[in-house]
Amino acid sequence: MISVHMIPVPRSRVVSYRDDGPFSRGMGALVAGQLPPLPPAIAGAFVTGILLLVGLGGTDGLAVFAPAVTLLLAGPGSSHAHDGRVDWLVPPILRLTEYVFVASVCFGHDVHPLIIFALLGAMAFHHYDLVYRVRQHVYPPPWLSTAGLGWDGRMLAVSVGVIIGQVTVWCVLLALYLWCLFGWESMTCWLAAPRSGLDAADIGTPD
């Protein structure tokens, strides 16, 4: 197990809150931080909404292209420092895009509500845990964003389920995988964190 003292500090809290996967980080590497992150994230959310409205039909519906379009638009902004006055809006926009896409596709393909709740719950748990641990200086290991697929990878995974015509089965497998991964990693990370460090963070300088 990697010691919490060996985990590198994120270069930016806002960037770490994005929860970018390997595809999004790869897109960001191509532009080397030169693209402002907010306008592309807004554009990605808007296009995703349009595709969901007009393409929830079947396996050939336009909705399956929403993750790829969002990745092409919002992904390159992942390498930016997110130091603009309103760049803090990027993570919640990405969360909204991801959650709405997953919920809309699942409901549109008659996935049982409990399965949808479990899948969205795994994502929400991870994002809450990510925000809280960064605020407490208990940083997640670098590999977690890759293993957890990132917002981009999870959206693409749901699209794969649509394409192969097995949305329910795919969502069940994805939910089980994410709960096992995020639950295990969160528990082991918090148990390894020194209690004195958490107490110091609680009474430290406000953000």
Buried (B, 14 or more C-beta within 10 A) or exposed (E): EEEBEEBEEBEBBBBBBBBBBBBBBBBBEEBEBEBBBBEBBBBBBBBBBBBBEEBBEEEEBBBBBBBBBBBBBBBBBBBBEBEBEEBBBBBEBBBBBBBBBBBBBBEBBEBEEEBBBBBBEBBEBBBEBBBEBBEBBBBBBEEBBBBBBBBBBBBBBBBBBBEEEBBBEBBBBBBEBBBEBBBEBBEEBBEBBEEEBBEEBEEEEEE
